[in-house]
Amino acid sequence: MSNIHFEENCFYCEHNEIQKDKMSEVRKLDISTLYLNHDQTHRGRAIVALNGHVNEIFELTETERKRFFDDVSIVASILKNTFLADKVNYGIYGDMVSHLHVHLVPKYKDDIDFGDAFINNPKDLIPINEMQRSKLIENFNDALEKIK
């Protein structure tokens, strides 16, 4: 039996202004939604968030878990191939935002933090402008269309 539900005061469930300040929706996937993080300290940084609320991976049914991580895998493949990343880092935290979501961060050998964990909330973040955002979203959507 599924534990996925709607949670009040969760910006992933409510799609509120707090969420819109931090990320832009790229598109719905199978059981999740792909978002482009507005902090582009790592070019292509994205988030895959479950469509519906659970706090922990183990709260998903086996089928839901497979579907969720299939979505994560597709996005990771796009980051690796479209954005020519040397490695993709995955971050699942949930201390502050308990909604199940995965940060996918493309890493490049010439990055200052290559070989180390990415900084989730850098003090000197690199925001993107609307034109850059549109182009990155277009890149993701083009790559997703080729997969389907």
PEMOKA-V797548 format. One record per residue. PSI is psi in whole degrees, 0 to 359 (none if undefined). Layout:
PSI, PSI
This chain:
136, 142, 2, 131, 177, 136, 121, 149, 20, 120, 338, 326, 319, 342, 50, 185, 328, 315, 314, 334, 333, 335, 161, 136, 132, 304, 162, 142, 205, 303, 9, 181, 139, 129, 147, 123, 135, 338, 110, 40, 325, 108, 125, 358, 129, 168, 135, 117, 136, 140, 94, 165, 128, 156, 327, 152, 319, 350, 347, 150, 166, 317, 316, 319, 315, 314, 319, 312, 339, 317, 315, 317, 319, 314, 320, 319, 319, 316, 318, 315, 317, 318, 3, 42, 146, 332, 150, 128, 147, 132, 122, 109, 267, 4, 314, 325, 101, 346, 131, 118, 156, 128, 128, 120, 113, 136, 147, 144, 333, 3, 148, 330, 18, 136, 2, 167, 146, 153, 118, 319, 76, 146, 333, 71, 160, 97, 158, 151, 175, 320, 316, 318, 312, 319, 317, 319, 319, 318, 315, 312, 319, 314, 321, 323, 323, 332, 324, none
